[in-house]
Amino acid sequence: QVQLVESGGGLVQAGGSLRLSCAASGRTFSSYAMGWFRQAPGKEREFVAAISWSGGNTYYADSVKGRFTISRDSAKNTVYLQMNSLKPEDTAVYYCAGNIDHYGSSWWNLGSWGQGTQVTVSS
């Protein structure tokens, strides 16, 4: 069973940046597409970004396109989410997803979840 540990969340002012990390252990990291979801208070968990197993393809929710960048480092078994131009509506708990898939614009996680990391953007 894979273990995912997120880090890098925190409090930032609107317009600022944060970089989230997701360290994976327990299985072959490079075999699966991975991604990030987020959940704001009172809302459902939503897709944010995904990256293919090779790192050659990336996908983003419309709400973060152009501001967030997902990447992976297979040598470090780590996936990153660089978040720029943050907005108060980006405030949420961000979760790393260990085996992500999609059909059209619908995304889901077939694998493990990390424990989540809080991102708070003040106005």
MARZATOR-249342 format. One record per residue (C-alpha): residue in three letters; x, y, z negated. Coordinates in steps of 0.25 Angstrom, whole numbers, padded with zeros to 4 digits, always signed. Layout:
<pts>
ALAXYZ/...
</pts>
This chain:
<pts>
GLN+0000+0000+0000/VAL+0005+0014+0004/GLN+0007+0024-0006/LEU+0006+0039-0003/VAL+0011+0051-0011/GLU+0008+0065-0007/SER+0015+0077-0012/GLY+0016+0092-0008/GLY+0003+0098-0012/GLY+0001+0110-0020/LEU-0004+0124-0021/VAL-0001+0134-0009/GLN-0007+0147-0005/ALA-0014+0148+0008/GLY-0005+0149+0020/GLY+0005+0141+0013/SER+0011+0127+0016/LEU+0013+0113+0009/ARG+0018+0100+0013/LEU+0012+0087+0009/SER+0020+0074+0008/CYS+0015+0060+0008/ALA+0025+0049+0004/ALA+0021+0035+0008/SER+0026+0022+0003/GLY+0022+0007+0003/ARG+0021+0004+0018/THR+0027+0008+0031/PHE+0024+0023+0032/SER+0026+0024+0047/SER+0015+0014+0051/TYR+0003+0023+0048/ALA-0003+0037+0051/MET-0004+0045+0039/GLY-0011+0058+0036/TRP-0016+0068+0026/PHE-0030+0070+0021/ARG-0035+0081+0011/GLN-0047+0082+0001/ALA-0052+0096-0004/PRO-0061+0096-0016/GLY-0075+0092-0013/LYS-0071+0088+0001/GLU-0069+0075+0008/ARG-0054+0070+0011/GLU-0051+0075+0025/PHE-0040+0072+0035/VAL-0029+0082+0037/ALA-0018+0076+0045/ALA-0012+0063+0050/ILE+0001+0058+0057/SER+0003+0046+0065/TRP+0012+0034+0060/SER+0023+0039+0070/GLY+0021+0054+0066/GLY+0019+0057+0081/ASN+0004+0061+0079/THR-0002+0070+0069/TYR-0017+0074+0067/TYR-0023+0086+0059/ALA-0036+0090+0054/ASP-0041+0103+0061/SER-0040+0110+0048/VAL-0025+0108+0046/LYS-0021+0108+0061/GLY-0009+0118+0063/ARG-0007+0119+0048/PHE-0003+0105+0043/THR+0007+0096+0049/ILE+0008+0081+0046/SER+0021+0073+0047/ARG+0028+0061+0042/ASP+0042+0056+0039/SER+0043+0041+0040/ALA+0057+0041+0034/LYS+0050+0047+0021/ASN+0037+0040+0022/THR+0030+0053+0021/VAL+0019+0061+0028/TYR+0019+0076+0026/LEU+0008+0087+0028/GLN+0014+0101+0030/MET+0003+0111+0027/ASN+0004+0125+0032/SER-0005+0137+0032/LEU-0013+0131+0021/LYS-0027+0136+0018/PRO-0036+0135+0005/GLU-0044+0125+0013/ASP-0032+0115+0013/THR-0033+0113-0002/ALA-0035+0099-0004/VAL-0029+0086-0009/TYR-0021+0080+0002/TYR-0020+0065+0004/CYS-0010+0057+0012/ALA-0016+0046+0020/GLY-0008+0033+0023/ASN-0015+0027+0035/ILE-0023+0037+0043/ASP-0032+0035+0055/HIS-0042+0042+0063/TYR-0053+0041+0073/GLY-0055+0054+0080/SER-0055+0065+0069/SER-0058+0056+0058/TRP-0046+0052+0049/TRP-0045+0042+0038/ASN-0035+0035+0029/LEU-0033+0020+0030/GLY-0022+0020+0020/SER-0018+0025+0007/TRP-0020+0039+0001/GLY-0010+0047-0007/GLN-0014+0053-0020/GLY-0016+0067-0014/THR-0009+0081-0016/GLN-0017+0093-0019/VAL-0015+0105-0009/THR-0021+0119-0014/VAL-0021+0131-0005/SER-0024+0144-0012/SER-0030+0156-0004/
</pts>
